[in-house]
Amino acid sequence: MSFITENIFTLKHQLPSSVKLVAVSKTKPAADIIEAYNAGQRSFGENRVQELLNKKDFLPKDIEWHLIGHLQSNKVKYTVPFISMIQSIDSYKLLVIVNSEAMKVGRIVDCLLQIHIAAEETKFGFSMNELSENLRSADILNLRNVRICGVMSMATFTSDTDQVRKEFRYLKDCFHSLKNKYFESASAFKEISMGMSGDYELAVNEGSTMVRIGSLIFGKR
Ligand SMILES: *Cc1c(COP(=O)(O)O)cnc(C)c1O
């Protein structure tokens, strides 16, 4: 058994069945993705549109692709026709563009709102204030070709587990407060995408419904 197959099996065994595993295949060749696919994995995450477009034509059509990196406006039209979920919606403007491109191709695209929780300045995402403003004015809720399925975030890259736990708790609180205020009747709004190779166990303990794991499956990048 290859190490990729073994890693997938180990993770699937460890994760509660309620937690979805997204295998993050960025920088890895199609052959590695096929190995994971043959081990039963169907959801894969990529962070760059061009790389995703280059790879996907060589890969099985029933793969569910998740975009997990910052999406530039001019790349939306290449992404929307096939993407399974855009996890990295980080501005209202981006959501509007995704909605209009999705309308053109007759799709409703699943999206997550990326929320900024990390101490680092560089990570993309909404603040809760921004999000509340957009939602209060009901702007977001009027977009018919996007389905908002929950929230996504990355914790600070640190060995301080208390810090990381605090950030995951904050994201979960954000999820519940958005759910209660704006998405009470939206059954699709149920995902909390948090947890990567270094912190997924912590994330699962704090209520993650979706983990995005790369190096622990495919090896170091
Ligand atoms: C790269 C990446 C991951 C996976 O990181 P690993 O540490 O390799 O598991 C998860 N989420 C996002 C947004 C990423 O860019």
PDBQT file of the ligand as one rigid body, heavy atoms in Angstrom, charges set to zero:
ROOT
HETATM    1  C1  LIG A 301      -2.636  24.438   2.205  1.00  0.00    +0.000 C 
HETATM    2  C2  LIG A 301      -3.916  24.628   2.905  1.00  0.00    +0.000 A 
HETATM    3  C3  LIG A 301      -4.448  23.636   3.741  1.00  0.00    +0.000 A 
HETATM    4  C4  LIG A 301      -3.741  22.339   4.048  1.00  0.00    +0.000 C 
HETATM    5  O1  LIG A 301      -2.555  22.529   4.745  1.00  0.00    +0.000 OA
HETATM    6  P1  LIG A 301      -1.752  21.319   5.396  1.00  0.00    +0.000 P 
HETATM    7  O2  LIG A 301      -1.045  21.924   6.529  1.00  0.00    +0.000 OA
HETATM    8  O3  LIG A 301      -0.827  20.812   4.325  1.00  0.00    +0.000 OA
HETATM    9  O4  LIG A 301      -2.722  20.278   5.797  1.00  0.00    +0.000 OA
HETATM   10  C5  LIG A 301      -5.679  23.871   4.341  1.00  0.00    +0.000 A 
HETATM   11  N1  LIG A 301      -6.369  25.012   4.119  1.00  0.00    +0.000 NA
HETATM   12  C6  LIG A 301      -5.898  25.984   3.323  1.00  0.00    +0.000 A 
HETATM   13  C7  LIG A 301      -6.717  27.211   3.141  1.00  0.00    +0.000 C 
HETATM   14  C8  LIG A 301      -4.658  25.832   2.689  1.00  0.00    +0.000 A 
HETATM   15  O5  LIG A 301      -4.206  26.821   1.901  1.00  0.00    +0.000 OA
ENDROOT
TORSDOF 0
